[in-house]
């Protein structure tokens, strides 16, 4: 079960970079564990979700945004990994480089 959504106000001046044209990855998972992976470019997140929904059939899917920083990283935007043994730990709040964790 997912925790309740939490929303807080932010100061947008703490942002140090952004991606204007991100790449996305969509991983489809079928009932027997086979996967089919795709990278999507030149689209916004709504278009990618619509494409994934149209392609999924009976498969589950996970949607990631690619983050090219110190190698390629992925941030999950939608879906649940059917191979995960337990729910993943939620990420800490976004913080600027000047704030310290408690």
C-alpha positions, 0 to 999 in steps of 0.5 A: 500500500502506498503512503498518502501523497504529501504536497509542500510549497517550494522555492524554485530558486534552488534548482541548478539544472533542468532537461528541456527535452528528456528521454524516457524509458518504458519497460514492459513486463509480461506474466512470465517475466519477459521484458521489452524495453524502449527509449522514447525521445521528442515527446512529453510525458503525457504522450509517452504514457499514452503510447505505453498504454496503447502498447501494453496489452496484458503487460504491466509497464514502468516508465522512467525518465533518463537522467544523464548525470554521472552515467545514466540514471533512471527515475521512475515516473509510473508503474511498479516493478513486478520483480521487486520483492518489497516496495522500494524506499521512497526518496528523500525530499528534493534539497538544494546543495546548501541544506543539510539532512536532519 
